[in-house]
Each structure stands twice: as C-alpha cells, then as structure tokens.
Amino acid sequence: MSTNLFTSESKFLERSRTALSNAQLQQGIKQALADYGMAEAEITAGTAIYKTAQATWELNKKEDVETSAASKDYKKSYFDLQATFKKHRNQTLIYFKKKPELLVALGVKGNFPYKYNEFFDKVKQFYGTIEQDVSIQTQVSRIKITAEVVSDCLTKLDVLLSKRANFDKELGESQDATKSKNTALINLMDWMDDFDATAKVALYDSPQLLEVLGIFVRS
C-alpha cells in the first residue's frame, strides 16, 4: 500500500511542475538560472525526472485502488464462508460428540482455524471428506448438511481461493508500485533541492521571481 515520504505528495508534485514550467516560460528566470549553470538542458532533464515521478505516483494510486477493491471482494467471500463453516462445524461437534472418529475425520477437533491458510485447509477437509465418503454423507445429512450444501460450499471455497490469489497479485503489484514511486519521488526531491539552491542564488535579489518558482524567502 502507499507510503508517503512527504506531507503531501500531490502538492510536492504540483509545486515541482509549476516551478519547472515557469523556469522554462519566463525569460527573466530562465536567463538567471542559465547564468548559474541551470540551462535549458538541465531544466529539460529535471522535467523528465518530474514526469517519471508523476507517472509512477499515478500508477501507485491506481494499484492501491485495485488492491483495496480486491481486498474487499476477498474479505466478503471469506467471512461469508467462514460463517457457514463455523455453523456446520459447531453443529457437527454438538450432534456427533459421541463419535470422535468422525470428528477427527472431518478435522473439527481443536480450535477454530483463524489463519487464512489453515482455514482453507480445514474447509477443504471438512466438505471434501463428506463429498468422498458416502457413509459420512448419510450421517451428516441428519443435520441438513446435504450433498447440495457440500457441493455449494466447495464451489465457494474454489471462488475464495481464486479471490485470494487475485488479492495477493494486486497487493504485490501495489507494493512494487509503491517502491517505484518512492524512488522516483526521492530522485525528484534531490533534483529539486539542487534546483532551489541554484534559484536562490541566481534570483537572490528578486524574491518575487523566487515566489513564482514556489520558493518563499523570509524578508
């Protein structure tokens, strides 16, 4: 997910864009900077660094939105199946408390699995065992865990696993985009530090022009 290096990344990017644009368009500023080594070629290079930072920032925002959507979709399916499984598990523990071998076969002994990978395994064991064992199917049908219910739950598990995979993919892409964005913003920040230092010297006697570049100097 996004890691902010600045008070406002968007504000920093807009200030950089404005400064670079004015440095190219306003002749007085352009000439003063060139006299101190910040010529048009250097401004063009800085603009390229800005564009890279802006593009990676926008990509990161897009990936964050997609990750958030994937997370919500996955969690909804997870909690829906979790509620169903918990009900069936508890009913099984109550009704078949005198059949420990059945409880072991269904994997319902012990604590409820709250880690997602353990939950997936236990759900698969519970409904998969029922699906594959006719004798167990007959027994659990007494508490309305029918073949249709089992098939539906296994289908929901497959969908859930697919949504988890999509969430993991989106999360990985978001994390990669965040790293790229942070690197690009740091590069721009370093360049803008040099730009500001040059501008403060070149326009030392013209504070009003410094303000045009977004640099405010105490009077």
N, C-alpha and C positions, 0 to 999 in steps of 0.2 A: 504494500500500500504506500501512499505518498509520504515522504519525509521532507518537511520544509526546512531549508537552510537559511531562509530569510524571513523577516517579519511578514512580508507579502511577496511571494514570487511573481505574481502577476504585476504588481506595482513596480517591482525592480525591472522586469522585462519592458514595461511600457516606458519607464524613465530612460532605459538604455536605447530603446527605439527612437524616442524623441531627441535625445542627445545626438545620436549618430545622424539622424535626418537633418537636424539643424546645423550640425557641423559641416554637412555637405552643401546645404542650400544657402546658408548665409555667408556671403563672401567675406565679410569682416572677420568672422570666426574662422572660416576656412583658411584664410591667409595667415592669421595669427598662429594657428596651430601648425601650419606648414613651416613657419619660420622656426619652430622649435622641434622639428623632426616628425610631426604628426601630419604627414602629407596625405594626399588623396588615396594613395596606395594603402597606407596604414588604416585609413578610415574604411576603405573597402574591405580590408581583411577583418576589421572589427565588426563590420556589418555581417560578414559571413559567419562569424562566431555567434553573433546575436541570433541570426536566422536558425542556426543549428540548435541553440538553446530554446528558442521559441517552438521549434518543431518538436523537439523531444519533450518539452513541457506539455504541449497539446496532446502528444501521444500518450504520455503518462496519465493525463486526466481521462482520456478515453479508456485506457486499460483499467483504471480504477473504477470507472462506472461499470464496465463489463464484469469486473471481478465482484463488485457489490451485487449486481443482478444475479450472477451465478451462485453466489453465496446464499442469497435469499431463497432462490429456487431450490437449492440443495437442502437447506435447513427445513423448509416447509415439508418436503418429502420425507426427510429424516424424522422429524417429530411426529408426522402422521403415522409412519410405520412403527416408530418406537411405541406410540400409544397402543396400537393394535397388538404388537408383540407382547407388551407388558401385560395387557389384559389376558391374552391367551396363555401366557406363561404362568400368571398368578392362578388362573382357573385350573390349569393343569396341576400345579403344586397342591392346590386345595383338594381337587377331586381324586387325584391319584396318589395321595400321601402314603398309602399303604403299598404302593408299587414302586419301590426305589429303583428297581432295574429299568423301569420305563422312564423315570425322571432322568436317570443317567443317560439313557439312550437319546433322549430329547435335548440333553445339555442344559437342563434348567436348575440343576443343583448349584448352590453357591450364590454369590452376589450377582445382582443385575449388571450386565455389561454396559458401562457408560462410555468407555473409549470407543471411538467410531469403528476401528478395525475389529475389535473384539465383538462389538455389536453385530457387525456384518457376519462374522463367523457363526455367532450363536443363532442368528435368524436363519441362516442357511442350514445349520444343523437341525434346528427345530422343525422347520417346514419341509426341508429336504428329506429328513428321516421319515416323517409322516407320509410323504408322497411315495417313498420307495418301499414302505412296509405295510402290506395290506392289513396285517393284524393290528398294528398301531392305528391305522386309519379307522378301523372299526371301533376301537376303544375311544379315540378322541372325538369321534362323531357324536358320542353321547353328550358332549358339552358344546355341540354345534360348531366344532372345528371340522367342517366338511371338506371334501376333495376340492370343491369350488373355492372355498375360503383359502385353502392351502395354495392352490394354483394362483389365486389373485395376489396373495402375499409374496410369493416367489417372483411374480411379474413385477410387483412394486419394488422388490429388492434389486432386480436387474436394472430397473429405471433409476433407482437410487445410486447404484454403483456407477452408472453412466453419468449421472449428475455430479457425483463426487469427482470423477475423472475430469469432467469439464471445469469444475471449480478449481481443482489443482492446476490445470493447464492455465486458466485465466490468472490465478494467483502468481504462478511462475512468471508469466508474461508481464504482469504488473510490477513484480519485484525487479525484473530486468529493466523495465522501462524507467523505474524509479532510479536505479543506479545510473543509467544513461543520462537521465535528466539532471541528476545531481552533479555528475561530471561536467556536463555542458554548462550548467549554471556557475559552477566554480571557475571554469575556463573564462566565461564571460565576466564574472566578478573580478578576476585577476586582470583581464584586459581593461575593464572599465576603471579599475584603480589607477592603472598607468595613464589612461586617457584623462581622468580627472586631475591627476597630478600635473600632467602637461598643460591642461587647460588653465589650471590655477596660476601657473607661472606665466603662460602666454597671455592671459587676459587679466593679469594681476591688477591693472589699472582700469579694468572695465567690468565691475561687478555685475552690471546689468546684463552683459553678454554671458557671464557665468550662469546667471539665473535662467537664461534661455536654454542652457545645457542641463538644467536641473541641479546646478551646484550653487548652494547658498553659503555665502561667506559673511561672517559677522563684521559689521561695520566698526 
